Amino acid sequence: LVAVVGASPWGLLFSAGAVYLWAAPWFAPWWAAFVARHSTEALVVAIATFSCVAYWAHGLLMYGLEMHTPAFRRWARRYKIQPAKGFDRARFWPAVRGLLINQAFVLYPMTYFGAVLARNGIGVRVKPTLPSAVEMCVLFGLLILCDEVLFFYGHWLLHHPTLYKRIHKIHHENTAPIALVAAYCHPVEMVLSNILPLGFSLVFCRADLFTSYVW
Protein backbone atom coordinates (compact mmCIF):
# COMPACT_ATOMS: atom_id res chain seq x y z
CA LEU A 1 0.00 0.00 0.00
CA VAL A 2 2.79 2.44 0.89
CA ALA A 3 4.47 1.62 -2.45
CA VAL A 4 1.33 2.82 -4.23
CA VAL A 5 0.49 5.97 -2.26
CA GLY A 6 3.87 6.88 -0.74
CA ALA A 7 3.89 8.48 2.68
CA SER A 8 0.89 10.71 1.97
CA PRO A 9 -1.61 10.68 4.86
CA TRP A 10 -4.40 11.45 2.39
CA GLY A 11 -3.37 8.58 0.14
CA LEU A 12 -3.35 6.11 3.01
CA LEU A 13 -6.74 7.30 4.30
CA PHE A 14 -8.28 7.22 0.83
CA SER A 15 -6.93 3.75 0.10
CA ALA A 16 -8.23 2.43 3.42
CA GLY A 17 -11.61 4.02 2.67
CA ALA A 18 -11.71 2.45 -0.80
CA VAL A 19 -11.08 -0.99 0.68
CA TYR A 20 -13.84 -0.41 3.23
CA LEU A 21 -16.31 0.62 0.51
CA TRP A 22 -15.39 -2.31 -1.72
CA ALA A 23 -16.08 -4.75 1.13
CA ALA A 24 -19.27 -3.08 2.41
CA PRO A 25 -22.40 -5.09 1.43
CA TRP A 26 -24.40 -1.97 0.53
CA PHE A 27 -21.78 -0.56 -1.83
CA ALA A 28 -22.13 -2.94 -4.80
CA PRO A 29 -25.82 -2.06 -5.42
CA TRP A 30 -25.05 1.63 -4.91
CA TRP A 31 -22.18 1.43 -7.39
CA ALA A 32 -24.38 -0.27 -10.01
CA ALA A 33 -27.00 2.48 -9.64
CA PHE A 34 -24.33 5.20 -9.72
CA VAL A 35 -22.86 3.90 -12.99
CA ALA A 36 -26.33 3.53 -14.54
CA ARG A 37 -27.24 7.15 -13.70
CA HIS A 38 -24.28 8.80 -15.43
CA SER A 39 -22.82 8.89 -18.91
CA THR A 40 -19.51 7.24 -19.75
CA GLU A 41 -17.98 10.66 -20.37
CA ALA A 42 -19.02 12.00 -16.96
CA LEU A 43 -17.81 8.88 -15.15
CA VAL A 44 -14.39 8.87 -16.82
CA VAL A 45 -13.83 12.64 -16.54
CA ALA A 46 -14.51 12.22 -12.82
CA ILE A 47 -11.13 10.44 -12.66
CA ALA A 48 -9.50 13.84 -13.26
CA THR A 49 -11.73 15.43 -10.63
CA PHE A 50 -10.77 12.81 -8.05
CA SER A 51 -7.08 13.35 -8.80
CA CYS A 52 -7.40 17.15 -8.54
CA VAL A 53 -9.30 17.01 -5.25
CA ALA A 54 -6.73 14.61 -3.77
CA TYR A 55 -3.83 16.71 -5.08
CA TRP A 56 -5.10 20.02 -3.68
CA ALA A 57 -6.25 18.53 -0.36
CA HIS A 58 -2.86 16.94 0.24
CA GLY A 59 -0.83 19.85 -1.14
CA LEU A 60 -2.64 22.55 0.83
CA LEU A 61 -2.54 20.45 4.00
CA MET A 62 1.22 20.02 3.72
CA TYR A 63 1.68 23.70 2.76
CA GLY A 64 -0.22 24.80 5.86
CA LEU A 65 1.80 22.50 8.10
CA GLU A 66 5.08 23.60 6.51
CA MET A 67 4.38 27.33 6.57
CA HIS A 68 2.34 27.79 9.75
CA THR A 69 3.27 24.97 12.15
CA PRO A 70 6.79 25.45 13.56
CA ALA A 71 6.76 22.09 15.36
CA PHE A 72 5.98 20.23 12.13
CA ARG A 73 8.59 22.26 10.24
CA ARG A 74 11.28 21.33 12.76
CA TRP A 75 10.29 17.66 12.61
CA ALA A 76 10.16 17.59 8.79
CA ARG A 77 13.58 19.19 8.37
CA ARG A 78 15.21 16.10 9.85
CA TYR A 79 14.16 14.21 6.72
CA LYS A 80 14.85 16.88 4.10
CA ILE A 81 17.80 16.89 1.73
CA GLN A 82 17.96 20.69 2.14
CA PRO A 83 17.10 21.19 5.83
CA ALA A 84 18.32 24.81 5.86
CA LYS A 85 16.05 25.86 2.98
CA GLY A 86 12.36 26.66 3.12
CA PHE A 87 9.70 27.18 0.48
CA ASP A 88 9.60 30.73 -0.89
CA ARG A 89 6.15 32.13 -0.05
CA ALA A 90 6.38 34.44 -3.08
CA ARG A 91 6.22 31.32 -5.27
CA PHE A 92 2.82 30.26 -3.90
CA TRP A 93 0.47 32.14 -6.23
CA PRO A 94 2.55 31.62 -9.41
CA ALA A 95 2.55 27.90 -8.57
CA VAL A 96 -1.20 27.86 -7.99
CA ARG A 97 -1.80 29.65 -11.28
CA GLY A 98 0.44 27.23 -13.20
CA LEU A 99 -1.20 24.20 -11.61
CA LEU A 100 -4.72 25.41 -12.39
CA ILE A 101 -3.82 26.16 -16.01
CA ASN A 102 -2.39 22.68 -16.51
CA GLN A 103 -5.34 21.01 -14.86
CA ALA A 104 -7.95 23.01 -16.78
CA PHE A 105 -6.35 23.05 -20.22
CA VAL A 106 -4.28 19.84 -20.27
CA LEU A 107 -5.59 17.33 -17.74
CA TYR A 108 -9.32 17.68 -18.35
CA PRO A 109 -9.18 17.75 -22.18
CA MET A 110 -6.95 14.66 -22.22
CA THR A 111 -9.21 12.89 -19.73
CA TYR A 112 -12.19 13.70 -21.93
CA PHE A 113 -10.33 12.12 -24.84
CA GLY A 114 -9.91 9.05 -22.63
CA ALA A 115 -13.68 9.13 -22.00
CA VAL A 116 -14.36 9.12 -25.74
CA LEU A 117 -12.09 6.09 -26.08
CA ALA A 118 -13.92 4.37 -23.21
CA ARG A 119 -17.28 5.02 -24.87
CA ASN A 120 -15.94 3.21 -27.93
CA GLY A 121 -14.70 0.20 -25.99
CA ILE A 122 -11.05 1.28 -25.68
CA GLY A 123 -9.24 1.87 -22.40
CA VAL A 124 -11.11 2.23 -19.10
CA ARG A 125 -13.93 -0.30 -18.71
CA VAL A 126 -17.06 1.36 -17.37
CA LYS A 127 -19.08 -1.44 -15.80
CA PRO A 128 -21.72 -1.63 -13.06
CA THR A 129 -19.99 -4.45 -11.19
CA LEU A 130 -17.06 -4.13 -8.82
CA PRO A 131 -13.76 -5.89 -9.58
CA SER A 132 -12.70 -8.92 -7.58
CA ALA A 133 -9.88 -8.64 -5.08
CA VAL A 134 -7.61 -10.64 -7.38
CA GLU A 135 -8.45 -8.43 -10.37
CA MET A 136 -7.67 -5.27 -8.40
CA CYS A 137 -4.36 -6.64 -7.10
CA VAL A 138 -3.25 -7.73 -10.58
CA LEU A 139 -4.30 -4.40 -12.06
CA PHE A 140 -2.45 -2.41 -9.42
CA GLY A 141 0.71 -4.41 -10.10
CA LEU A 142 0.43 -3.71 -13.84
CA LEU A 143 -0.44 -0.06 -13.30
CA ILE A 144 2.55 0.50 -11.02
CA LEU A 145 4.86 -1.18 -13.56
CA CYS A 146 3.54 0.89 -16.49
CA ASP A 147 3.61 4.11 -14.49
CA GLU A 148 7.19 3.59 -13.31
CA VAL A 149 8.51 2.78 -16.79
CA LEU A 150 6.68 5.62 -18.54
CA PHE A 151 7.54 8.18 -15.87
CA PHE A 152 11.22 7.19 -15.83
CA TYR A 153 11.71 7.50 -19.58
CA GLY A 154 9.56 10.63 -19.84
CA HIS A 155 11.59 12.29 -17.10
CA TRP A 156 14.84 11.05 -18.63
CA LEU A 157 13.83 12.59 -21.96
CA LEU A 158 13.07 15.92 -20.30
CA HIS A 159 16.63 16.09 -19.00
CA HIS A 160 17.95 16.27 -22.56
CA PRO A 161 19.68 19.70 -22.71
CA THR A 162 17.29 21.08 -25.32
CA LEU A 163 14.12 19.97 -23.53
CA TYR A 164 15.46 20.84 -20.09
CA LYS A 165 16.15 24.45 -21.05
CA ARG A 166 12.80 25.00 -22.78
CA ILE A 167 10.48 22.78 -20.72
CA HIS A 168 11.75 20.95 -17.63
CA LYS A 169 13.54 23.94 -16.09
CA ILE A 170 10.15 25.39 -15.13
CA HIS A 171 9.58 22.46 -12.78
CA HIS A 172 12.87 23.26 -11.03
CA GLU A 173 12.08 26.93 -10.45
CA ASN A 174 11.16 25.95 -6.89
CA THR A 175 14.57 25.20 -5.42
CA ALA A 176 13.11 24.09 -2.07
CA PRO A 177 9.91 22.37 -3.22
CA ILE A 178 6.98 21.14 -1.17
CA ALA A 179 4.14 18.73 -1.97
CA LEU A 180 1.92 21.43 -3.47
CA VAL A 181 4.34 22.17 -6.32
CA ALA A 182 5.08 18.53 -7.23
CA ALA A 183 3.11 18.90 -10.49
CA TYR A 184 4.11 22.50 -11.22
CA CYS A 185 5.55 22.28 -14.72
CA HIS A 186 5.33 23.21 -18.40
CA PRO A 187 2.19 21.88 -20.18
CA VAL A 188 4.36 19.57 -22.31
CA GLU A 189 5.87 18.08 -19.17
CA MET A 190 2.39 17.75 -17.70
CA VAL A 191 1.60 15.41 -20.58
CA LEU A 192 4.88 13.49 -20.67
CA SER A 193 5.57 13.06 -16.95
CA ASN A 194 2.18 13.23 -15.27
CA ILE A 195 -0.76 12.39 -17.52
CA LEU A 196 0.76 9.76 -19.82
CA PRO A 197 2.29 7.59 -17.05
CA LEU A 198 -0.90 7.64 -14.97
CA GLY A 199 -3.52 7.86 -17.72
CA PHE A 200 -2.01 5.70 -20.44
CA SER A 201 -1.47 3.01 -17.83
CA LEU A 202 -5.24 2.88 -17.28
CA VAL A 203 -5.91 2.71 -21.02
CA PHE A 204 -3.21 0.13 -21.75
CA CYS A 205 -4.21 -2.13 -18.83
CA ARG A 206 -7.94 -1.69 -19.56
CA ALA A 207 -8.60 -0.94 -15.91
CA ASP A 208 -12.17 -0.98 -14.66
CA LEU A 209 -13.73 2.29 -13.48
CA PHE A 210 -13.61 1.58 -9.74
CA THR A 211 -9.91 0.64 -9.84
CA SER A 212 -9.30 3.76 -11.94
CA TYR A 213 -10.88 5.92 -9.24
CA VAL A 214 -8.74 4.32 -6.54
CA TRP A 215 -5.62 4.63 -8.71
N, C-alpha and C positions, 0 to 999 in steps of 0.2 A: 504493500500500500504506500509506504513512504517513497519507494522508487517511482511510483506514478505521480504523486502529488508533491513530493519534496517535503520540506519542513513547514509548509504553509499551514497555519491553524485553520484557515478557511477550507483548504483542500481536504484536510483530515475530517473536519466536521461534515462537509458536504458528502464525502465518500461514505462515511458512517451512516449518514441520513439516507443515502441512496440504497445502501444495503438493507436498512430497516424497511424502506418503502417496498423494495423488491420482495421481501419476505412477508410483508403484512397481507393477510388474507383479503382485505378490502381493496387493495391497490390494483390488482389485476382487472377487476370489472371497471374500476374508475379509469384506468389507463385505456381500456378498449373504448369506453364512451368518449374520452378525451380525444383520441385519435379520430374517431368517427365524426366528431363535431367540427374539426378543422381541416383546411385544405393542406395538401402536401407542401405547398410553398410556405404557408404560415408555420407549419410544424418544423420544417428544415431551417428556415430563417431564424427560428427561435434558438437554434444552436448558437448563433452569433450573439443573441441577446443574453443567453446564459453565460457565455464566456465573458462578455462585457461586464455584466453585473458582478461576476466573481472577481474579475480583474480589478475593478474600481473599489469593491468592498475591501479586498485584501490590500491593495495599494494605499488607499486612504487610511486604513487602519494602521498600517506600518508607518506611514508618513506621520500620523498623529503621535504615535509612540516615539518615533525617532526625534521629532521636532519639539514635542511638548512634555515629554516624560523623562526627566533627567536620570531617574533610576534605571529605566529601560535602556537609555542611551549608554550609560556606563556599563551595563551588563553586555549589550550587543557589541561594544567595541572590543571586547576580549576575543571575539570571533571574526573580526574584520581584518582584511589584508592591509587596509589603510586606517588603522585605529585613530590616527591624529587628524584625519580629514572628516569633514561633515558635509552633508548635502547643502548646496548653495540655494537658499530660499528664493533668490531672484530667478532661479531656473524653474520654479514651480509652474507659473502660468504659461510660459512658452511650452513646457512639457505637456501640460493639460491640453493646450491648443493643438499641438502636433498629434497627440494621441486621439483626440476627438476627430480630427480630419481623417486620419488613417482608418478609424473605425467606421466613420460615416461613408467615406468615398472609396474605400478599398475592401474592408472586411464585409460589409453588408452586400455590396454588389456581387462579390465573388461567392458569398453564401447563397445569394439568390440564384446564381448560375448553378450551384450545386443542387438547389431545389428543383430547378428545371430538369436537370439530369435525373434526379430521383423520381420525378413525375413520369419520366420516360423509361423507368426501370434500370437506371444506371446509378451506381453509387449507393447512398444511404437507403436502407430498406425501411420504408414506413409501413409498419404492421401493427395490428391491434393487440397482438400477444406479446408477452414479455419473453426475453431470452432465458434459456436455462442457465444454471450456474456454470456449467461446463462451457457453453457457448460464450458467455461473458469473459471467462478466464482466458480462453483461447484468443478471443478478439483483442483483449487487452495486451496479451503477449505480442500479437502481430502489430497492433497499433504502436506499441512502444518501440518495436524494432524498426518499423517504417519511419516513425518520427525521428528517431535517433540518427538513422542513416541520412535522411533528407535534410535534417537540420545541420548535421556535420558538414556535408558537402556544399550546402547553400552558404553556410557561414565561411567555409574555406574559400569559396569562390569570391565572396565579398571582401576578402583580405588580399585579393589581387590588387596591385598598386593603382591601377586605373579605377577599379570599382570602389576601392577604399576611399580614394580622394573625393570622388564624386557622390558616393552613396553612403558607405558604411561609417564614414567619419562623423556623420550626424549623430549616430547612436552613441559615439564616444565623447560627445560634447559634455556630458555629465561625468566629470572625472572622479566624483565620489558618489556613485549611483545608489539609489534605494529601490525598493520593490516597485514603486509607482512608475518609474521610468524604464522598467525592463523592456517594454515594447515601444519605447520612443525611438523612432527611426524614420528613414526616407521611405516613401510609399513603395519603391521597388524592393527595398529590404523587407518591408511588411509582407510582401508577397512571397519572396524567396525564403525568408527565415522563419516567418510566423504562420502564415496561412497555408502555404503548400505542405510543410511537414505535418501540421495538425489536420488540415482539411483533406488533402489528397490521401492521407492515410485512411480516413473514413471511406472515401470513394473507392480506393483500391481494395480495401478489405471487405467492402460491402457490409459495413457495420449496420446493425439495426438501430432504430431511432432512440430507444431507451439507452443503449450503450453509448450512442453518440452524445446524448445529453450528459451522461456521467463523465465521459471523456473530456 
